[in-house]
Structure formats: C-alpha cells, structure tokens
C-alpha cells in the first residue's frame, strides 16, 4: 500500500509499505477513505524526530470502510463505515471504565512512562503505524472504532477521530459558566472548533487570538471576537480585560502547545534539539524544558482570578518552567490532557446531522490526494494559502 512515512526533520515521503493485516482475533483492517493532517503532526515534522525512525507511518485522523475483521469481532463487519479514534484504547480497563481512554492501561507505553498508545505518533506513544495511508490495522474492533451511517460525505464524520472530541473536551475542561466568557489561544483546527463548540454550548463571549489573518477572519465569521497578538504585544491580557470589565475571561483554552510563537531562545532550543543525534536528543527532551511557553503564560495572564485554564495544545518538555506563583495567587484551576475520544462520541454524534451546527461540512480548507501529503505538510507548516485543515484522500 501507499503511506506517508517520516524520513527526517521536515522530510516526509509517500512510499509503498507492506499492507497491514489482522494480527489479533479482535483486529480489523480499514480501507482509509479520508485522513486528516493535524497540528500535532507538525510536531513530528519539526520537533519530535528523536522519537521517530525513518519509515514510520504517520497520521491519526482516519476513517474508512472495514475490509477485514478478525474472528472475534462482532460489533462491525466488512463493508461497515467507521471512524478511528486517535487514542488506542481497549474500552474495558480501569481507566477506560472511567472515561479516561487516553490513559488506557492495556496500551499504556510504560517504557516511556506515557499514557495510551496513539496511531502514527512516535515511540513515546507506541510507534503504531498511522492512518495517512491506504489501509490501517485497528485493534479492539469491538470497542474502538465508531460506526457511522452511510450517505453523508466523510467530512461529516472524520473529525470524530480527533478534532471534534479534542475541542469538546477543551471546552468541557474550561468550565465556561452559562453565558460566560472564554479566550481561545490559537485558531488552528482545534482552536477554531473549540470556539464553535463554546458558542454552541452557550458562551456569551468567545475571544479568539491568532497572529494569522486568515484564521482570525474564519473565526470572526462564526461570531468570535478576534484579536491579533501582534497588535497588542505584552498588553494582550489588557486587551482581553478591557472586554470583560477589567477581570479577564472566565476561562482560557490554550490550543497552541509547543508550536507557539515565543522567545527566540526557546525556538532555537527546539531546532537544535531536533538536529542532535537521537541518543543525545531523547534524554534532553525527556529531562529539559524545550517548549515555547508564550501561549501558556498568556493564558495565565488573561484568565480572571478564580478562573480555569484548559490546555489542549501538546507540550513536549518535561521540566518547562511555569509561573506557579501567579497560578497560586490567582487561584486558578488547570485542566489538561489528551482527548478521551470515546467519552465524547455520544455527545457529538447528534450534532452531526443535516443541521450541522458546528459547521463540519466545509471545515476543511484543503482536500488533497495522499500522494501530495509532503506538500500539504510543508504548506501547513508555512501557513500558506490560508491552510487551516487538510483532508488527504488515499
């Protein structure tokens, strides 16, 4: 089959690789019909190379048709249409029973002290072949895949793999009070959708912050009050407070993570670390602070006293410095983590009808063949052509 493979920093290629097959009696093999490019895929493209090997198959936002099912699979059968959640969870362990599928004890990557394995996402998360490919082996066929109806286009459902549950959890964790206010930092795919979810769930004011004009324009069309951080500099918090009686918003969602614009020294640290030999870079990333923390510091500044910061952006440094004095003094709550996809499916499926309140159809700014995936990654990294969300078609 053809699949997008990691080769080196900023070097991904579509190559022919062995077809996946049923390996366990509860496995299924899915013929991928649509697969997304995620903002966190750029972390693999630029920063997390020390935890990848040449030839690793990327991608964790896939849906398609069941081609083959193991002998113990009863929940789906060949021909069924399914979405594949990005975290690989068994559905019946201690953590899964508590709705924490991202911490699944069956697939935890204990060698690195990490949570549940993920599709297409480094040795830290199991080095499982991903879904930017023609076919995908999916374990736990009775509990992991989400069966969806025939008929509507893939774009109606594909975001159940990651974007929708990540955005929904970000808003849930933000604890926005009814009619309250929330600032969304970063208007990439998850930030855009989180802003829409917050408005849908009754927020009175949603402020969106992003340096890219096209992203701000898109959020503004959905009723978001947008701010350009370049216009406000160090007074971004002041600009938000002027919108909220001097207090700051009730909640802030950090949808940026390690790709944040921030101090030049941190940016250099990321580039240098990615360029080091793996044997040197891995322990450095595991035991050093290499993230650009501008967004997280902005969140702490912007949120009102007694408010909540929800972090959905992925950070990679183990000892990143945090403004703990300010967090303590402002009596803030911080809630973060990988989305527990399966926990939110029942909330989200009813919204994926013809009324389309979240605007999932038309959410992708670009649709490209799988063979053009390297160009899609380069465009997304450079923020070219207004690219916010790309779907690849194998």
C-alpha positions in Angstrom: 0.0 0.0 0.0 1.0 3.7 -0.2 1.6 5.5 3.0 3.1 8.8 4.3 6.3 8.0 6.0 8.6 10.1 8.2 12.2 10.2 7.0 13.9 13.1 8.8 13.1 16.5 10.2 10.9 18.3 7.6 11.2 15.3 5.3 8.2 13.1 4.8 7.5 10.9 1.8 4.7 8.7 0.4 6.2 5.3 -0.2 5.0 1.7 -0.8 5.0 -0.2 2.5 3.6 -3.6 3.5 -0.2 -3.9 3.8 -1.5 -4.2 7.3 -3.2 -7.5 8.3 -5.3 -8.9 11.1 -2.8 -9.9 13.8 -5.2 -10.5 16.8 -8.7 -12.0 16.7 -10.3 -8.7 17.6 -8.4 -6.6 14.9 -10.0 -5.0 11.9 -8.4 -3.6 8.8 -9.8 -0.4 7.5 -9.6 0.9 3.9 -9.0 4.6 4.6 -11.2 7.0 2.6 -10.3 10.2 4.4 -7.5 11.1 6.8 -6.7 14.5 8.3 -3.4 16.4 8.8 -3.3 17.5 12.4 -1.5 20.4 14.0 0.3 17.9 16.2 1.6 16.2 13.1 3.7 19.3 12.7 5.4 18.3 16.0 6.7 15.2 14.2 7.7 17.2 11.2 9.8 19.7 13.1 10.5 18.7 16.8 9.9 15.1 17.8 12.3 13.4 15.3 14.4 11.9 18.0 11.5 9.6 18.8 10.8 8.5 15.2 12.5 6.1 12.9 12.7 6.5 9.1 9.8 4.7 7.5 7.3 5.3 10.4 3.8 5.7 9.0 2.2 8.9 10.2 -1.4 10.1 10.8 -4.0 9.7 13.5 -7.2 11.1 12.0 -8.7 8.4 9.8 -12.0 6.9 8.7 -13.0 4.4 6.1 -14.5 1.1 5.3 -13.9 -2.2 7.2 -12.2 -4.5 4.7 -11.4 -7.4 7.0 -12.4 -8.4 10.6 -10.8 -10.9 13.0 -12.8 -13.9 14.1 -13.9 -12.4 17.4 -15.1 -9.1 16.0 -18.9 -8.8 16.3 -19.5 -5.0 16.6 -18.6 -4.3 13.0 -18.2 -6.3 9.8 -16.7 -5.9 6.4 -18.4 -3.1 4.5 -19.2 -1.0 7.6 -18.2 2.6 7.6 -16.1 3.6 10.7 -14.2 6.5 12.2 -11.0 5.5 14.1 -10.3 7.4 17.4 -6.7 8.6 17.6 -6.0 7.1 21.0 -5.9 3.3 21.1 -8.0 2.1 24.0 -9.3 -1.3 25.0 -12.7 0.0 26.3 -12.8 -2.2 29.4 -9.8 -1.5 31.7 -9.8 0.6 34.9 -9.1 3.8 33.1 -11.4 3.2 30.1 -14.2 2.4 32.5 -13.7 5.9 34.0 -13.8 7.6 30.6 -10.1 8.1 30.5 -9.3 6.3 27.3 -6.2 8.4 26.8 -4.8 6.6 29.9 -5.9 3.1 28.8 -3.9 0.6 31.0 -3.9 -2.0 28.2 -2.0 0.2 25.8 0.0 2.5 28.1 3.5 3.0 26.8 5.3 2.1 30.1 8.8 2.2 28.6 8.5 5.9 28.4 6.1 6.4 31.3 3.3 7.6 28.9 -0.4 7.1 28.6 -2.3 5.2 25.9 -0.7 4.4 22.6 -1.7 6.6 19.6 -1.8 5.9 15.9 1.1 7.3 14.0 2.8 9.2 16.8 6.4 8.3 17.8 8.0 5.8 20.2 6.6 7.9 23.1 3.1 6.6 22.2 3.8 3.1 20.9 5.2 3.7 17.4 1.9 2.3 16.0 1.6 2.7 12.2 -0.8 5.6 11.4 -3.7 6.4 9.2 -2.2 8.6 6.5 -2.2 5.5 4.3 -4.4 3.4 2.1 -5.1 0.9 4.9 -4.9 0.9 8.7 -4.9 -2.0 11.2 -7.2 -1.1 14.1 -7.1 -3.2 17.3 -10.1 -3.7 19.7 -12.5 -3.9 16.8 -15.5 -4.4 19.2 -14.9 -1.2 21.2 -12.6 1.2 19.5 -14.0 2.1 16.0 -17.0 4.4 15.8 -19.6 3.1 13.3 -21.2 5.9 11.3 -24.1 5.9 8.8 -23.7 5.6 5.0 -24.7 8.5 2.8 -23.3 11.8 4.1 -19.8 12.8 3.0 -16.7 11.8 5.0 -16.3 15.3 6.2 -19.5 14.9 8.3 -17.8 12.3 10.5 -14.0 12.3 10.0 -13.4 14.9 12.7 -14.7 12.4 15.3 -11.3 10.9 15.1 -9.6 13.9 16.9 -10.7 17.5 16.2 -14.2 17.3 17.5 -13.6 15.4 20.7 -10.4 17.4 21.4 -12.3 20.7 21.0 -15.3 19.4 23.0 -13.1 18.2 25.9 -11.2 21.5 25.8 -14.5 23.4 26.4 -15.7 20.9 28.9 -12.4 21.2 30.9 -12.6 25.0 30.6 -15.7 25.0 32.7 -17.2 28.1 31.0 -20.2 29.2 33.0 -23.6 29.7 31.2 -23.4 33.0 29.3 -19.8 33.3 30.5 -16.6 34.2 28.6 -13.7 32.2 27.2 -10.5 33.1 25.3 -9.2 30.6 22.8 -5.5 31.0 22.1 -4.6 29.6 18.7 -7.1 29.4 15.9 -5.8 26.3 14.1 -8.2 23.3 13.6 -8.8 22.6 17.3 -8.9 26.3 18.3 -11.4 27.0 15.5 -13.6 24.1 16.5 -13.3 24.9 20.3 -14.6 28.4 19.6 -17.6 27.0 17.7 -18.3 24.4 20.4 -18.1 27.1 23.1 -20.6 29.3 21.3 -22.9 26.3 20.7 -22.8 25.4 24.4 -23.9 28.9 25.4 -20.8 31.1 26.0 -21.7 34.7 25.9 -18.3 35.9 24.7 -15.6 33.9 22.8 -12.4 35.7 22.2 -10.0 34.2 19.6 -6.3 35.0 19.4 -4.1 34.2 16.5 -1.4 36.0 14.5 -2.6 34.7 11.2 -5.2 37.0 9.5 -6.9 34.2 7.6 -7.5 32.2 10.8 -8.9 35.3 12.5 -11.2 36.0 9.6 -12.6 32.5 9.6 -13.3 32.6 13.4 -14.9 36.1 13.0 -17.4 34.7 10.5 -18.6 32.3 13.3 -19.2 35.1 15.8 -15.8 35.1 17.6 -14.3 38.4 18.8 -10.8 38.1 17.4 -7.5 39.7 18.4 -4.2 39.9 16.7 -1.5 39.4 19.3 1.0 41.4 17.2 -1.2 44.5 17.7 -1.2 44.2 21.4 2.2 42.8 22.3 2.6 42.4 26.0 -0.8 44.1 26.6 -2.8 41.2 25.1 -4.1 40.4 28.6 -5.1 44.1 29.0 -7.0 43.9 25.7 -9.0 40.9 26.9 -9.6 42.6 30.3 -11.0 45.7 28.6 -13.6 43.4 27.0 -14.5 41.8 30.4 -15.0 44.7 33.0 -11.3 44.5 33.8 -11.3 40.9 35.0 -10.3 38.7 32.2 -12.3 35.9 30.7 -13.8 33.2 33.0 -11.8 30.6 31.1 -8.9 30.3 28.6 -8.3 27.4 26.2 -4.6 27.0 25.1 -5.0 25.3 21.7 -1.4 26.2 20.7 1.1 24.0 22.6 4.8 23.6 21.6 4.4 25.4 18.2 3.6 28.7 20.0 5.3 31.9 18.9 7.5 32.8 21.7 11.0 33.7 22.9 13.7 33.2 20.2 15.9 31.2 22.6 13.2 28.5 23.0 12.7 28.3 19.3 16.5 27.8 18.8 16.4 25.1 21.6 13.7 23.3 19.7 15.7 23.4 16.4 19.0 22.4 18.0 17.4 19.5 19.9 15.7 18.2 16.8 19.1 18.2 14.9 21.0 16.3 17.6 21.7 12.6 17.3 18.8 10.6 18.7 20.8 9.2 21.6 21.6 12.7 22.8 18.2 14.4 21.9 15.9 11.9 23.5 17.2 12.4 27.1 17.4 16.1 26.6 13.8 16.3 25.6 12.8 13.9 28.4 14.6 15.9 31.1 14.7 19.5 29.8 12.3 22.4 29.1 12.3 22.9 25.4 8.9 24.4 24.8 7.9 27.9 23.7 5.6 28.8 26.5 4.2 32.2 25.3 0.7 30.8 24.9 0.6 29.2 28.3 1.9 32.3 30.1 -0.6 34.4 28.1 -3.4 32.1 29.4 -2.4 32.6 33.0 -2.3 36.3 32.5 -5.7 36.5 30.6 -7.9 34.3 32.7 -9.8 36.1 35.5 -8.9 35.3 39.2 -10.6 32.1 40.2 -10.9 31.0 36.5 -9.9 27.9 34.6 -7.2 27.3 32.1 -7.8 24.3 29.7 -4.8 23.1 27.8 -5.4 21.0 24.7 -2.2 22.1 22.9 0.5 19.5 23.2 3.8 20.3 25.0 6.9 18.3 24.9 9.4 19.4 27.5 9.5 17.6 30.8 10.6 20.5 33.1 9.2 23.5 31.3 9.1 26.4 33.8 5.6 27.5 34.9 4.5 30.8 36.6 3.5 28.9 39.7 3.4 32.0 41.9 0.9 33.7 39.6 -1.2 30.5 39.2 -1.3 30.1 43.0 -2.0 33.8 43.7 -4.9 33.9 41.1 -6.3 30.7 42.5 -6.5 29.1 39.0 -7.7 25.7 38.0 -5.7 24.0 35.2 -7.2 21.0 33.4 -5.3 19.4 30.5 -4.7 16.2 28.7 -5.1 14.2 25.5 -8.8 13.9 24.4 -10.6 10.9 25.6 -12.3 10.4 22.3 -14.7 7.6 23.1 -16.1 9.6 26.1 -17.4 12.4 23.9 -18.8 10.4 20.9 -22.3 10.2 22.3 -22.4 14.0 22.9 -21.1 14.7 19.4 -22.9 12.3 17.1 -26.3 14.0 17.5 -24.7 17.3 16.2 -23.6 15.6 13.0 -26.9 15.8 11.3 -28.1 17.9 8.4 -28.4 21.0 10.5 -24.6 20.9 11.0 -24.5 23.4 13.9 -20.7 23.2 14.2 -20.0 23.6 10.5 -18.1 20.4 10.0 -19.0 20.2 6.3 -16.8 22.9 4.8 -14.4 22.9 7.8 -11.5 21.6 5.7 -9.8 24.4 3.8 -7.9 22.0 1.6 -8.5 18.4 0.2 -5.6 16.8 -1.4 -4.6 13.3 -2.7 -2.4 11.2 -0.3 0.4 11.5 -2.8 0.6 15.2 -2.2 0.9 14.8 1.6 4.5 16.1 1.7 3.4 19.3 0.0 0.4 19.6 2.5 2.8 19.3 5.4 5.1 22.0 4.0 2.2 24.3 3.3 0.6 23.7 6.7 3.9 24.4 8.5 4.4 27.6 6.5 0.7 28.6 6.9 0.4 29.1 3.1 -2.7 29.6 1.1 -4.9 30.0 4.1 -4.4 26.4 5.1 -6.1 25.5 8.4 -7.3 22.0 7.9 -6.4 19.5 5.2 -8.0 16.2 4.4 -6.0 13.6 2.4 -7.7 11.2 0.1 -5.8 7.9 -0.4 
